Amino acid sequence: MTPSPHPTRARTAIVGAGPGGLTCARILQRHGLEVTVYDRDPGPGARNQGGTLDLHADNGQVALREAGLLDAFFELARPEGQEMRLLDPTGALLAHRRPGPGELFKPEIDRGRLRDLLLGSLRPGTVHWGHALRRISGPAAGPRTLHFADGTTAEADLVIGADGAYSRVRPGVSPAVPAYTGVSFLEAWFSDVEDRHPDLAELVGQGSAHAADGERAVFAQRNSNDHIRVYLVQRVPADWITASGLTPEDTAGIRALLLERYAHWSPRMRRMLTDNDGPYVDRPIFALPVPHTWQHSPTVTLLGDAAHLMPPLGVGVNLALLDAAELALALANAATVDDALHAYEKTMLPRSAETAHALEGGAEHLLSTEAPDLGEEPPQH
């Protein structure tokens, strides 16, 4: 059997330039280890990175401290985004949590700003854009070959799957695939809200607002640059749009259907269905089996959603960053790559299983009319 190399001599490939993959790469480089990141997007500005994230002091912020980026994060973060409001379908305020002076337990940051921060911290050329992975091959002991959609290949002694829900690295260690949870989000965007949507801006405040009636819900989040994202949460089949004879691009048709489904909500609340700027974005919620584990491989491992996709209830990015930091530190301190992966997975797999058990069925909780603890997290996309 090929001996596992020392991490300083290993060719390490990270697949996926999301927060987890980039954080792992940053910490590896801080410890003098070589790493290459491959991402399917043609470039860093190829697509919108999504909404806002809250990074927690006990996991996400721990990882950014190891990355040497915590102070830079606080310069970009929005502590006021920790405000949370609970409304009823009429828009009446049921509960309200405001962050205290200087509170920094879970400040918000837009996904795009976090990604730019992480990208800017890496050595030039670390990320190879336009590399959509199709599969990995090679013996379990290595080396592994990465096969990309454009026909090119790359060889690595360690492949780290940080490529999300539909990871192309995951099949190298696990046959598991995500399953639909029965709950779907429909995302709506609102721009220049203080001028163009002042009533919505007042309703949501500086953080998040949530309302539910048992079958459907809305979750609105303030982003930077005077932007609000609203997630319309429904218990529906995954193909509910096409099953209704519509297409995702049929904004008017979807809007009419939503108005029927939210007919008993107040006109003020229904503006979240009707006044959005641009088309809706369909986001059916999928999750991996609970628990998700795999037979150890000395050359392949996973982090973040590739390892433990869960309902988007505020822990996903924080777990991904913590995974990334722990894996990078294990590699920086181990005698071999295999030793590092054993140490990382010994901690990560039980932690993710415990969290996944706690959140199983959690997407349904967003529809409940029972008043939630306002310390809970908003959806993260």
Buried (B, 14 or more C-beta within 10 A) or exposed (E): EEEBBBBEEBBBBBBBBBBBBBBBBBBBBBBEBBBBBBBBBEEBEEEEBBBBBBBBBEBBBBBBBBBEBBEBBBEBBBBBBBBBBBBBBEBEEEEBBBBEEEEBBBBBBBBBBBBBBBBEBBEEEBBBBBBBBEEBEBEBBBBBBBBBEEEEEBEBBBBBBBBBBEBBBBBBBBEBBBEEBBBBBBBBBBBEBEEEBEEBBEBBBBBBBBBBBEEBBBBBBBBBEBBBBBBBBBBBBBEBBEEBEBEEEBBEBBBBBBEEBBEEBBEBBBBBBEBBBEBBBBBBBBBBBBBBBBEBBBBBBBBBBBBBBBBBBBBBBBBBBBBBBBBBBBBBEBEBBBBBBBBBBEBBBEBBBEBBEEBBEBBBBBBEEEEBEBEEBBBBB
